Amino acid sequence: MRYAQGGGLMPEEQEKRERVRLEAVERFARGERSEAVARDLGVTARSVRRWRRAW
């Protein structure tokens, strides 16, 4: 089942998640590995790989 836009999160939680994604993108631009980005940001490597593909 997929969640509606926003994933069922409160606006503050959505903003926090977006900040994490933007940090990941900055790190992609510097050439950092997905595993390191995931570890440092406290998210799964699978999510980071998905974000990288979208980037």
LUMMAR-639255 format. One record per residue (C-alpha): residue number from 1; residue in three letters; chain; x negated, y negated, z negated. Coordinates in nm, 4 decimals, padded with zeros to 6 digits. Layout:
N
<nr:NUM | rest:ALA | kette:A | u:X | v:Y | w:Z>
...
END
This chain:
55
<nr:1 | rest:MET | kette:A | u:00.0000 | v:00.0000 | w:00.0000>
<nr:2 | rest:ARG | kette:A | u:-00.1322 | v:-00.3436 | w:00.0873>
<nr:3 | rest:TYR | kette:A | u:-00.0747 | v:-00.6464 | w:-00.1291>
<nr:4 | rest:ALA | kette:A | u:00.0816 | v:-00.9672 | w:-00.0073>
<nr:5 | rest:GLN | kette:A | u:-00.1505 | v:-01.2549 | w:00.0789>
<nr:6 | rest:GLY | kette:A | u:-00.3529 | v:-01.3319 | w:-00.2324>
<nr:7 | rest:GLY | kette:A | u:-00.3539 | v:-00.9743 | w:-00.3569>
<nr:8 | rest:GLY | kette:A | u:-00.1071 | v:-01.0435 | w:-00.6360>
<nr:9 | rest:LEU | kette:A | u:-00.3567 | v:-01.2682 | w:-00.8150>
<nr:10 | rest:MET | kette:A | u:-00.2897 | v:-01.5974 | w:-00.9865>
<nr:11 | rest:PRO | kette:A | u:-00.4237 | v:-01.9053 | w:-00.8012>
<nr:12 | rest:GLU | kette:A | u:-00.7191 | v:-01.9372 | w:-01.0429>
<nr:13 | rest:GLU | kette:A | u:-00.8143 | v:-01.5740 | w:-00.9819>
<nr:14 | rest:GLN | kette:A | u:-00.7838 | v:-01.6237 | w:-00.6045>
<nr:15 | rest:GLU | kette:A | u:-01.0204 | v:-01.9219 | w:-00.6268>
<nr:16 | rest:LYS | kette:A | u:-01.2725 | v:-01.7208 | w:-00.8281>
<nr:17 | rest:ARG | kette:A | u:-01.2630 | v:-01.4379 | w:-00.5736>
<nr:18 | rest:GLU | kette:A | u:-01.3122 | v:-01.6837 | w:-00.2881>
<nr:19 | rest:ARG | kette:A | u:-01.6153 | v:-01.8371 | w:-00.4645>
<nr:20 | rest:VAL | kette:A | u:-01.7659 | v:-01.4886 | w:-00.4911>
<nr:21 | rest:ARG | kette:A | u:-01.7106 | v:-01.4311 | w:-00.1182>
<nr:22 | rest:LEU | kette:A | u:-01.8695 | v:-01.7641 | w:-00.0303>
<nr:23 | rest:GLU | kette:A | u:-02.1721 | v:-01.6822 | w:-00.2460>
<nr:24 | rest:ALA | kette:A | u:-02.1997 | v:-01.3504 | w:-00.0623>
<nr:25 | rest:VAL | kette:A | u:-02.1926 | v:-01.5280 | w:00.2756>
<nr:26 | rest:GLU | kette:A | u:-02.4720 | v:-01.7627 | w:00.1672>
<nr:27 | rest:ARG | kette:A | u:-02.6759 | v:-01.4602 | w:00.0709>
<nr:28 | rest:PHE | kette:A | u:-02.6003 | v:-01.2856 | w:00.4034>
<nr:29 | rest:ALA | kette:A | u:-02.7379 | v:-01.5927 | w:00.5807>
<nr:30 | rest:ARG | kette:A | u:-03.0618 | v:-01.5536 | w:00.3800>
<nr:31 | rest:GLY | kette:A | u:-03.0857 | v:-01.1925 | w:00.4946>
<nr:32 | rest:GLU | kette:A | u:-03.0198 | v:-01.0247 | w:00.1611>
<nr:33 | rest:ARG | kette:A | u:-02.9126 | v:-00.6610 | w:00.1546>
<nr:34 | rest:SER | kette:A | u:-02.5495 | v:-00.5709 | w:00.0861>
<nr:35 | rest:GLU | kette:A | u:-02.6399 | v:-00.3500 | w:-00.2102>
<nr:36 | rest:ALA | kette:A | u:-02.8283 | v:-00.6318 | w:-00.3841>
<nr:37 | rest:VAL | kette:A | u:-02.5468 | v:-00.8783 | w:-00.3201>
<nr:38 | rest:ALA | kette:A | u:-02.2898 | v:-00.6348 | w:-00.4603>
<nr:39 | rest:ARG | kette:A | u:-02.4949 | v:-00.5625 | w:-00.7706>
<nr:40 | rest:ASP | kette:A | u:-02.5636 | v:-00.9276 | w:-00.8469>
<nr:41 | rest:LEU | kette:A | u:-02.2055 | v:-01.0420 | w:-00.7863>
<nr:42 | rest:GLY | kette:A | u:-02.0448 | v:-00.7526 | w:-00.9721>
<nr:43 | rest:VAL | kette:A | u:-01.8435 | v:-00.6173 | w:-00.6797>
<nr:44 | rest:THR | kette:A | u:-01.8512 | v:-00.2941 | w:-00.4848>
<nr:45 | rest:ALA | kette:A | u:-02.0938 | v:-00.2408 | w:-00.1996>
<nr:46 | rest:ARG | kette:A | u:-01.7951 | v:-00.1409 | w:00.0141>
<nr:47 | rest:SER | kette:A | u:-01.6376 | v:-00.4850 | w:-00.0354>
<nr:48 | rest:VAL | kette:A | u:-01.9634 | v:-00.6572 | w:00.0513>
<nr:49 | rest:ARG | kette:A | u:-02.0024 | v:-00.4517 | w:00.3682>
<nr:50 | rest:ARG | kette:A | u:-01.6453 | v:-00.5455 | w:00.4689>
<nr:51 | rest:TRP | kette:A | u:-01.7173 | v:-00.9150 | w:00.4044>
<nr:52 | rest:ARG | kette:A | u:-02.0397 | v:-00.8916 | w:00.6058>
<nr:53 | rest:ARG | kette:A | u:-01.8570 | v:-00.7401 | w:00.9044>
<nr:54 | rest:ALA | kette:A | u:-01.5974 | v:-01.0193 | w:00.8892>
<nr:55 | rest:TRP | kette:A | u:-01.8738 | v:-01.2808 | w:00.8632>
END
